[in-house]
Amino acid sequence: MNIPNLLTLARIAFIPLLVVLFYLPFAWSMPLAAAFFALASVTDWLDGYLARRWDQSTPFGAFLDPVADKLMVAVALALLIERYEAIWLTLPALVIIGREIVISALREWMAEMGKRGQVAVSWIGKVKTTLQMVSILLLLAFAPGTPIAILAVLTLYAAAVLTLWSMILYLRAAWPHLSDSM
C-alpha cells in the first residue's frame, strides 16, 4: 500500500461523507459537501501525479482509481438530480453516468483482448473530467437558480457534449476489434 493508493481509497471513503453532508439540514452542510467533493477531486489528480512521479503505479491503483472517480461522480450527480428535480439537469447527468458505464465496460473488454491501449484516456477525457468536477462542485455549493448554479448547469452540458464526443472516439478506436468479434 502506497500514498497514491491511500489517496484513492480516501476518495472512496469520502462518498458516504458527501451523502451525509448533502442531507444534513444545516446551512453549512452544502458548502461543506462541496468542499469534500473538491478535496476528492484534488486527490484524483494528486494520486496519479504522485504515482507517476514516485514510480509507484500499481495494478491495484490502475484498477481502483477510475472506479473511485466514477463512483464519486455518479453519486454526486445522483444527489444533484434529486436536488434539482428537473429534466434539464437530469439529462446531462444521465449522459455522463451512462457514458462512464459504457466506457468502463469497453475498457474491461478491450483489456481482456490485450488491447487496453486502444481506449486510453485522451485529452478530451481530461477536459471533460475538469468541466464535470467544476460543475458538480458549483452545483453542490450554490443553490438552484442562482447565477453561479445556472453557469454550473451550462458547464455540465459542456461536459456532457465532451462526454459523448469522447465516447464516440473510444468506440471508433475499438470498432475494428468489436466488429471482428461479432
C-alpha positions, 0 to 999 in steps of 0.5 A: 500500500502506497500514498497514491493508493491511500489517496484513492481509497480516501476518495472512496471513503469520502462518498458516504461523507458527501451523502451525509453532508448533502442531507444534513439540514444545516446551512453549512452542510452544502458548502461543506459537501462541496468542499469534500467533493473538491478535496476528492477531486484534488486527490484524483489528480494528486494520486496519479501525479504522485504515482507517476512521479514516485514510480509507484503505479500499481495494478491495484491503483490502475484498477481502483482509481477510475472506479473511485472517480466514477463512483464519486461522480455518479453519486454526486450527480445522483444527489444533484438530480434529486436536488434539482428535480428537473429534466434539464439537469437530469439529462446531462447527468444521465449522459455522463453516468451512462457514458462512464458505464459504457466506457468502463465496460469497453475498457474491461473488454478491450483489456481482456483482448490485450488491447487496453491501449486502444481506449486510453484516456485522451485529452478530451477525457481530461477536459471533460473530467475538469468541466464535470468536477467544476460543475458538480462542485458549483452545483453542490455549493450554490443553490438552484437558480442562482447565477453561479448554479445556472453557469454550473448547469451550462458547464455540465452540458459542456461536459456532457457534449465532451462526454459523448464526443469522447465516447464516440472516439473510444468506440471508433478506436475499438470498432475494428476489434468489436466488429471482428468479434461479432 
